Amino acid sequence: MQAKKTVVVGMSGGVDSSVAALLLKEQGYDVIGLYMINWEEEGENGCCTAEADYDDVRRVCNKLDIPYYSVNFSREYAERVFRYFLEEYERGRTPNPDVLCNREIKFGPFKEYAFKLGADCIATGHYCDIAHEEGKHFLLKAADANKDQTYFLNQVTQAQLSDVLFPLGRMQKTQVRALAERCGLSTAKKKDSTGICFIGERNFRAFLKTYLPARPGDILTCEGKKVGEHIGLMYYTLGQRRGLNIGGQKGDEAPGRWFVVEKDLQNNRLYVAHGEESRLYSNGCFVEGMNWIPHIPSRPEFSCTAKFRYRQGEQGVFVELTGDATLKIRFDRPQRAVTPGQYAVLYAGDRCLGGGVIQNTF
């Protein structure tokens, strides 16, 4: 008789990882729950909900009758993810720490720790799917297009994708919640977590100010007219409309609101425009740090689709390889507010081809 395989499930205290553990147990795996602590903060203003989330993990694992553990990766998170987050903001860019967290923590130290617990494979509650063919690992889009999370997994390597299961890949979110409720899981109606985990519900600007010094400066129109003062370039992103505090400028009668079009880090200036948005659109971008899934394409040029932020439909593009990990991407149609520091993620049908960091646009 063949021995059962052991799978360690990354348990977050949410409904998705809870149902992932449930499904794997029903499929005959020996399931172990493992909760990660990635952020620690002292004081009453701390946003971390680790204790409450771990209580939910405990309740679910007891209900499923599976063992569970916790492991603290806050030091690794601070060194590998949070430091990069601060460095990028200091450079005037807009990073996405959730992408790095997957590569540097969830499929790195977490996977290593899971195998020390005796795992044959690991699993998470991500909405995506995976295919293993002839030693290659293909990252596939989820059946639920509205919840698909391949964008956040674009930097996970081939070695990290081996021995990985994504139990929710073929399910709709409504099915996941219904199954959790039917099976009496305490997380069935728990609200989905949103935003960056270490900031939580608190004010983003106040949080960032505790780590990076803010340098106020001028807000200028593209023609050089001063229309206000910014509180620090790190607090603004391309296309931003809210929080500029420059409404009601005398002589401005064009319809529409002010929005950010450029950040001049060298001179500490924020450039804005009013009304017509042509300045926000670009025809293409340059990308570095490309992680290919499963491998670099054989053709130096090809057409595919791409996303430049998570909540965006796929856009037609033409890709030119300028190196093993660098690209020039031309958009089929001009794109609005493509932002340096974010990720360009490529797709061919239901396959995610990987992604890299947007350096600049043209």
N, C-alpha and C positions, 0 to 999 in steps of 0.2 A: 504494500500500500504506500502511495506517494505521500510524503509529509506535507502538511499545510505550509503555505508560504506565509511569512510574517511581514506585515506592512505597518509602518509607522506613519500615522496621519498627523499632519500639522493642524492642531486644533486651536482656533482663535477665540472660541466662545460664541461664534455666530452660527446661523442656521446652515450655511453652506458646508462648512467643515464638519458640522454635526451629521448632516445627511451623507457626506462622503464616507464617514466612519460607519454609519449604518449600512450603506450599500455594500461596502467591502466585507463587513461581517456576514451579511446575507449571502455573499458570493463565496463564502467558505474560507476567507483569510483569517489568520490570527492577527487581530488588530490591536495596536497600541496607540494611545493618544499622547501627543507631545505638544505642550503649550510653550511658546516662546515669549520671553520677556525681552523686548528690544529697546525699551526706553525707560529710564528711571529718573525720577525728579522729586526732590524733597520740597516740602512746603504745601500750604493749603491751596495755592493757586495751580498746583500741578494738574495736568490734564490727563495723565495716564490712568486708564481704567483697568489696569492689570488685575487687581484683586477681584473686581466684579466679574470680569471676563473669565478668570480662572474658576470662580464659583460656578459659572455656567458650564465650563468644561467638565468640572467635577460631577455636576448633576447629569450631564449627557452621558459621560462614560459609565457612571454608576447605573444609569438606565439601560445602557447597552451591555453592561457587565464586561467591560474591557478595562485593562490597567491603564493608568495615565501618569504622566510625569510632567515636570516643568523644567526648563533650562534657561539660563540667563545669558543672552547674547548682547547685552547693552554696551559692553566695551567694544565688541566687534562692530556693532552698529554705529557707534560714535566715530570710530576710526575709518570705517569703510564707506559709510553712507552720509552721516551728518556732516563730517568734515567737508566732503565734496559739495554738499548742499550749500554750506556757508561760502566756500570758495567761489562757486558759480554766481551766487548773489553778489559777492564782492566784485566780480567781473562785470556786473550789470546784466547778467543773463538770467533766464528762468528755468531752473532745473526741474527734473522729475525724480524725486528720491525713491518713489515706489518701484521704478524700473530697476534701480540699483539694488534695492532691498532684496528683490528676487534673486539676482545674480550673486550678490555678496553675502546674503544671510540664508534665505529660505532654501536655496539649492546649493549652498556652500556649507558653512558650519552646521546648519540644521541636518543636512543629509549625512554628513560625517558622524554626527552624534547619533543619528538614528541607526546607522550601521553598527555603532558600538553597542547599541541596545539589542542587536541581533536581527535587524531588519534585512529582508531580502529585497525590499523596495520601499519607496516612500510614496505618499499621496497627499494632495492638497485639495481644497475646495474651489480652486480656480475654475472659471468657465472657459474651458478650451479642451481640445482633444489632442491625442498623440498617436503616431503610427511608427512602428519599429520595422524597418525593412532592410535586410542585408547589412546589418550593423550600423545603419543610419537611423537617426531619430528625427521625425518630421513633426513640427508643431502645427496643429490644425485648428481652425476656427470652431467655436462652440455652435451648437444647434440654436441656441438663443442669441440671435445677433445683437440684441439690445444689451446683453450682459457680457458678451465676448471680451476676454481679458488677454488675448494674445499680444495686444499692444504693450502691456506691462511685462511680458515675458520675452521681449525681443532681444534681450542681451544674455539670455540663458544659453550656455554652451552645450555642445554635443555630449561631452562627458557628464554634465549635470543633468541632461535629459534622459540618460540611460537609467533603467530601473525606476521609472516614474510612472504613476498612475494619476489620471484625472477623471474620477468617477462621474462628475457632473457634465462632462462634455456633450452628451447627447440629450440632456434634459433642459426643460424650460424652467425659469425661476418659479413660476406658479406651481409646477409639479414638485419642485423641491420643498416649497413651504407646505404644500398639501400633504406630502409624505411625512414631513416632520410632525405635523399636527396629528395625522392618523396614527403615528407610532408613539405619540405622547412625549415628544422631545420638548424640553422647556424653552428651547430657543426658536420654536416654530414661528412666533410672531415678533421676534426681536428685530429691531430696526437695523438696517444695513449700516455699517460704518462708512463714513465718507471723509474725504480730505486726507491730509497728511497726518499720520498717527501721532507724531510727537507735538503737534500743535492742537489738535482736537477742536474743541468748541471755542477756544479763546481767540482774541483779536490777533490776526496775523502780524500786523505792524508792531504791536506791543511785544510780541514774542521775538521777532527778528531784532528789535532794538536792543534786547538784552544781550545779544551775541555780536552784533555788528554796529559800529558807530555810524550814525546818520550824518550826512553832509548836505545841508540845505543848499539850494541853488536856484537859478532862474528857470522859469518856463517861458519858452520863446515860440513864436510862430515860425513857420518855415521861411518866412521873409525876414526874420530877425527881430520882430517886434516883441517886447517883453509883455506878457499878459498875466504873470503871477510868479509865485515861488513854489518849488517842490520841497518836500521834507527829506529827500534822499532818494537817489535814482533806484536803489534796490527795491523800493516799494511799488514800482510801476512796471507794467509790461506792455508790449506792443498791442495797440488796439484798445487799450483800457479807456473807459469812459467815466466810470464812477470815481469819486474821491479826488478829482483834480482841483476842485474849488476855484474855478475860473469862469463861472457862468456870468452872463450879463455884461460882457465887455462892450464898452461904448463903440458904436459904429458897426457892430456885427449884426447883420440882419439876415445872413444866410441861414436856411433851415438846418436842423440837426444839432448834434451836441459835439463838444470838443472831444478829441481822442488823441492818444499818444501815437506818434509816428516814428520817433527815433530817440535813443538815449546816447548822448555824447559824454562818455565816461571821462575822457581826457580833460574836457572843460567843465564837467559837472553841469551839463545843461540838458533839459528835457524839452524836446520839440513836439508841438501839438499842431493839429489842424482842425478845421471846423467845417461841418457840412459834408461836402463831397469826399468820398473815401478812396480815391484812386491811389493816393500815396501809400495806402496799406497793402496794396496788391503787388505780388511779385510773380515772375515767370518761371522761377526755378530756385534751387538752393544747392549748397555744397555741404556734404556730410562726411564726418570723420568717425572713427571708432566703430566701423560697421562690423556687426556680428552676423555671420551668415549661417542660416539654418536650412539644410544640414551642412552645406559647403559652398564655397565661392562658385558662382556660375561659370560655365565653360565659355559663354559668349561675353565679349567685352561691352556689348550694347544690347539692350532689350527693352520691350515695353511691358508694363505690369500696372498694378494699382498701388496706392500708398495712402497712409494716414499721417498727418502732421501733429495731431493731438488726439487724445482718447475719444472724446465725444465728437467725432467727425466721420462722415461717410467716406468710403474709399474714393480716391481721385485717380484718374488716368494719368500716367507719367511715362517718360522715356528716360531710362537710366544709362549712364555712361560710367564704366569703371575707370577710375583714375589711379587706382592702386588696389592692393588686396583689401584694404579697409577704408578706402575713400571713394566717394561718388560725386558725380554731378547729376542732378535730377532736373529735368525739364518738365514743367506741368503742361498737361493738355489744355488746361484753362487756367488763367491767372488765379492765384490763391490768396485769400485774405489773412493777414497777420500771422504768417509763418515765422516762428519765434526762435532765435538762437538759444541753444541750451535744451530745447525740447527734442524729442526723438522723431525721426522719419522712419516709418515702419513699412516694409514692402510686402505685397501679397501677390500670389498667383492662384486664382481660384480660392479654394478653401485652405490653402497652405500659406503660412506666414514664412517669408523668406529671411526674416531677421530685420535688424534696424541699426541705426547709428545716430549720433548727435548732430543736429543742425548747427552749422558754423555761421553761415551768413546766406543771404538771398541775393538774387539779381533780377 
